[in-house]
Amino acid sequence: MPQVRVITDEGEQFGVMDTRDAIREARNRGLDLVEVSPNAEPPVCKIIDFGKFQYEAKKKANEAKKKQVVVTVKEVKFRPGTDVHDYSYRMKHAREWLEGGDKVKATIWFRGREMTHRELGARILEQLEKDLVDVGDVEMRPRMEGNQMFTIFAPKRHKKPEGSKHSADGRNQAAEVRRPEAGGEQPAAGTNQQGPGTNQNRTS
């Protein structure tokens, strides 16, 4: 890039400069020339401490990562002839997972002639919905895929009290311009860029 628009971290404007002159100015200050708007015409660069810039960018990325909520889908499997004891055991697992913030996929597996009695599977899922009504909402109604019928439950959404606030809250010799890692501002330095994959834990 033959020319760049240069500013400092404090907002001081140098205007459009020859890239080599901009790099020289950064060196004279003991700092780096960092590209922050590569798509501008001409590109915009800042004279800043590149090491400090990278540290702050990584810090912001780590803070954003901590705020991410990973939702896991766990699975409970039934058979059309699942007895009361086994049903209760699996239902309790589903309840615990929903209370812990995970989604639950409830699956009915049919074999051979059992496919002619799909109503048995539908009854199990209907009963499960009733037993989990206080901790989960049906996100996907029962549907058939191949030899299985399944439904998906999501953790119960609790309404917030009225008045509560919603949280929104390498060198290039020609230009010697460095670009930062993807994820933050994009630098050009002179002196010196994963709604959850879904995991399924199955309880047979």
BELKA-V559987 format. One record per residue. SS is DSSP state (~ for helix, > for strand, _ for the rest). PHI is phi as a letter, one per 30 degrees, with the letter a starting at -180 (999 if undefined). D_CENTER is the distance of its C-alpha to the mean C-alpha in Angstrom with 2 decimals. Layout:
ss/phi/d_center
SS/PHI/D_CENTER
SS/PHI/D_CENTER
This chain:
ss/phi/d_center
_/999/35.14
_/d/38.58
>/b/37.65
>/b/34.84
>/c/34.59
>/c/34.54
>/b/33.57
>/c/33.23
_/d/30.58
_/d/33.07
_/j/33.27
_/d/36.60
>/c/37.19
>/c/38.97
>/i/38.65
>/d/38.70
>/b/39.93
>/d/40.74
~/e/37.89
~/d/40.33
~/d/41.66
~/d/38.21
~/d/37.53
~/d/40.95
~/d/40.30
~/d/37.11
~/d/39.12
~/d/41.90
_/c/39.56
_/i/38.13
_/b/34.66
>/b/32.48
>/c/31.94
>/c/28.23
>/d/27.09
>/c/24.70
>/b/25.29
_/d/26.11
_/d/26.46
_/d/29.04
_/b/32.73
_/d/33.65
_/e/30.46
>/c/29.92
>/b/30.11
>/c/30.15
>/c/32.52
>/b/30.53
_/d/30.08
~/d/27.62
~/d/27.09
~/d/26.24
~/d/23.92
~/d/21.92
~/d/21.91
~/d/20.62
~/d/17.84
~/d/16.68
~/d/17.13
~/d/14.95
~/d/12.08
~/d/12.64
~/d/12.87
~/d/9.57
~/d/8.01
~/d/10.37
~/d/9.33
_/d/5.85
_/c/7.13
_/c/7.16
_/c/9.65
_/c/12.30
>/c/15.04
>/c/18.40
>/b/21.63
>/c/25.21
>/c/27.99
>/b/31.36
>/c/34.55
_/e/36.78
_/c/39.28
_/e/37.06
_/d/39.37
~/d/38.89
~/d/38.26
~/d/35.49
~/d/33.93
~/d/33.97
~/d/32.43
~/d/29.44
~/d/29.09
~/d/28.92
~/d/26.08
~/e/24.14
~/d/25.01
~/d/23.84
~/d/20.41
~/d/20.01
~/d/21.31
_/d/18.78
_/j/15.86
_/c/15.33
>/d/16.15
>/b/19.44
>/c/20.88
>/c/24.66
>/b/26.64
>/c/30.39
>/c/31.87
_/c/35.16
_/b/37.79
~/h/40.84
~/d/42.83
~/d/40.19
~/d/38.64
~/d/41.59
~/b/40.61
~/d/37.13
~/d/38.18
~/d/38.08
~/d/34.37
~/d/33.81
~/d/35.76
~/d/33.65
~/d/30.42
~/d/32.27
~/d/33.43
~/d/30.00
~/d/28.67
~/d/31.60
~/d/31.08
_/c/27.41
_/e/27.90
_/d/27.60
_/b/24.22
>/b/22.48
>/c/22.38
>/d/22.84
>/d/19.84
>/b/21.71
>/d/25.51
>/e/27.44
>/b/27.71
>/c/29.44
>/b/28.17
_/i/30.96
_/c/32.53
>/b/29.90
>/c/29.11
>/b/25.84
>/b/24.03
>/b/20.64
>/c/20.43
>/c/17.70
>/e/18.26
_/e/20.77
_/d/19.74
_/c/22.06
_/d/23.43
_/d/23.50
_/d/27.06
_/d/28.58
_/j/28.42
_/d/25.13
_/c/22.84
_/d/19.34
_/d/16.97
_/b/15.92
_/d/16.15
_/999/30.02
_/d/32.83
_/c/34.10
_/e/37.84
_/d/38.31
_/b/35.90
_/h/34.55
_/c/31.21
>/c/28.04
_/c/24.52
_/d/21.58
_/d/18.51
_/d/15.83
_/k/13.46
_/b/16.32
_/d/19.78
_/c/21.67
_/d/24.84
_/b/28.19
_/c/30.08
_/c/33.75
_/d/35.51
_/e/34.44
_/999/18.19
_/999/6.08
_/999/5.62
_/i/6.03
_/999/8.97
_/c/11.40
_/c/13.92
_/b/17.29
_/c/19.87
>/c/23.17
>/c/26.15
_/d/29.25
